[in-house]
Amino acid sequence: MQIKSLHHIAIICSDYPKSKAFYTEILGFNVVREIYREERASYKCDLSLNGRYLIELFSFPDPPERPSYPEARGLRHLAFEVENVDEAAAFLKKHGVVCEPVRLDATTEKRFTFFADPDGLPLEFYEG
């Protein structure tokens, strides 16, 4: 068995319209398919970026909170590659999204910044 690539990332949000707007209108993902699953009172929205399916955005009634702090066990953050971190951070700022100060990765000498989605999921822009 050999893994070919990452297929998708599943995200459960607390406010579906707000999160859908964040990922599509601000980050620029495209809706591939959106369905409402009545039996689960849940939306499932498949999102792509540059023609590649990447994120499943789910809504569920009253999802429990997940502890999220920098060094907790489990998924730490999702990183998106951008050409220019300063431009990407400025774009987010125009849309009311706060970014941390830009830092330099001491190993790769690439610049990056962190920000959060509407539910506080840690996201990163990494200069490629």
N, C-alpha and C positions, 0 to 999 in steps of 0.2 A: 504494500500500500504506500502511495506517495501523495501527499497533499499538493494540489495544484496551485491554489491561491485562497485568499480570504474570500468567502462568498458574500456575506452580508453581516450587518450589525443590527440587532433588535433593541429598540428603545421603547420603554413604556413611559408615557407622559401623563401628567395630572390634568392638563388643560389642552385638549387636542387641537382646537382652533389656534391657540397661541403657539403651540409647538410646531404645528404644520406651517404657520406663517413664518416662524423663525427659520426653519430649515429650507423653505422654498423661497420666500421673499427676501430674506437677509443673506443666507448662505448660498443660495442659488441652486439648490437641488430641484430636480424635476419630478413631478408625480408620474409614475409609470402606471400605477393602478391604485384605486382607492375603493375599499368596500366597507360596508357597514354590516357587521355580523350580529343580527338581531338577537339570536339565541344567547349571545354573550354580552349584549349591550356594548359592543366594542367596535371601534374602527381599526382597520389595518390599511396602512398607506405605504406602498412601495416607492422608494425614492431613488433616483439615479443622479449621477454627476458625470458630465462628459460622456454620456451614453453607457455608463457602467452602473448597474444595480448595486447599491451599497447599503441602504438603510431600510429597515422595516420599522415604521412608527406605529405604535399601538396605543389605544386608549382602553382602559378598563375602569369600571365603576369603583371608586374609592381604592386605588392601589396603595398598598402600605409604603411608608417612607423607607428609603434605603440609606443607612449611614454613609456619608461621603466625606472623607477627609483625606488629605494628601497621602498619608502613608498607611492607609487601611489595606487589609488583605483584599485581593480581587482586582477587578479592572480599575486602573488608575485614571486613564483619560483616553480620548480619541484624538488623533492628530491628523490635520489636513495640511497638505503641502501647498504653499503659495509662493509666487515669485518674489514678492516684497512684503515682509512682515509689517513694516511701518504703514504702507498703503492699506493693507488688509485691516490693521488695527484702527486706522483712521476711518475706514468705511464702516466698521462696526460701531465706532463712537458716534457717527452720524445717525445711526439707527438705535441709539440708546443702550448699546451693549458695552459694558466696561471690560477692558483688557488690563491684565497685569503689565507692569513695565517690561519692555523687550529685554530679553537676556541672551547671552551667548553660550552655546553648548561648548564646554571646554574640550570635549573630545573631537567633535566634528567641525568646530568653529562655524557652525550655522546659527542663525538667529531665530528666536522663537518667542511666543507669548501665549499665555493662557487666558481663557474666558469661559463663560458658562452658558448652557442653554437655559430655557425658562424654568426647568426643574433643578438647576444647579449641577447638571452633569458636566464635569470638567472636560473642556475641549481645548485644543491647541492648534495654533497656526505655526508651521515650521517652514522656514525658508529653504526652498529647494534649488 
